[in-house]
Amino acid sequence: MEAGLARERRLMTESQIRARGVRDPKVLAAMAKVPRHVFVPEGLRRQAYADEPLPIGEGQTISQPFIVAYMTEALGLKGGEKVLEVGTGSGYQTAVLAEIAGSVWTIEVVAALAARARAVLEGLGYENVHYRIGNGSAGWPDEAPFDAVMVTAAAARIPGVLEDQLAVGGRMVVPVGTDAQELLLVRKGPAGIVRESLLAVRFVPLV
């Protein structure tokens, strides 16, 4: 069973992710390692490695694998960084980040999702993840600055407070928009903020 799932992960990584342009070896290794099937409801586990988002309850979804990989690569993590994740959701993106970063500080507003994700992540042995239940759009000011910020739900506009919590040299990836959404990469340099549009996306709204 586990060997078969590992093969599915490798196939997912090659056919859905590397084939579509993701090249960062750290990201590819994390995607091939993290068991996506344990982050989805049991009845959907046969679909866990398909190229699609899946419902996880509470009106939320787990993003398709390509988007998880693409957003992670866009952060440009080298290893050892302090990362803020806004929207723990299923915990899958959290695990991918935790494979690369030094520490992940993740916030989820829906308590039931937060508890389930934490149980799965702790069951998998992740010790570099810190958890908070609350409004992620306010960030985690007492732990700022962060080397990278990952926002996993669509904001109507870029939350300025999250830009404020980026370290100089840091990056943030955030979906922005209501009906039409785009994935933005925010870079914070010594001279200020630079924002770049990456691609059109569809995310659940940031709540």
Phi, psi and omega in degrees: 000306181296323179296320178296320179292322177297321177296320178298320179295317179297318178296317176303314183297319182284313190275329184261334192246297178299319182296340181258013168110355177284126187238345184300118183297329179292320179292314180298319179295319179294318180295325179284342184262316189289125183281089184303330185297333181280351180263356180250159177302146186306322182291348181250008188294334177294338180261006191299329184254015173283159183274067183202153171287157180225147177290141178239010181095166178060025180074014184246167181226161168262129184294157177296149185305319181301317182295319177302313181294316182299314181293322180294316179298322182298335178289340177066036182291135177256342183119134177093356183288161172260117189241135171260130174246124178258108182103082181296320181057234180286338186097356183294310177299324177303314181296318179299316177298318183294336176293334186251314187285165174286319179208149179236128179248107191243138184237136178223131182278334182269111188300321181296318177295317181301316181294318181294315180298317181297319179298318180293314182296318178292325177296331178275354174093014179285120182249359182253023180247134178243139192241145172213140173259124181164191182280104183292337181294346174272355181069205181225074192301327182285353176248357179291156006273161178247145177287334181207149176230129177245122177250124189253016174217158188277125174267148177297326175211164181296123177292114181301329181295329178286324173298320179298328184273359174282138172288156173297130186093356183274167180229148173230138173247126185212128171282135185228137176130169179251277178289305175261125182242150173225148177272123182250143170253123180251124176248135179249110179250177179302331182268357179132201187261136172237130181243137182228133176276130184260308180193165176283140183219173174221109181237157170294153183289149174289125182241000000 
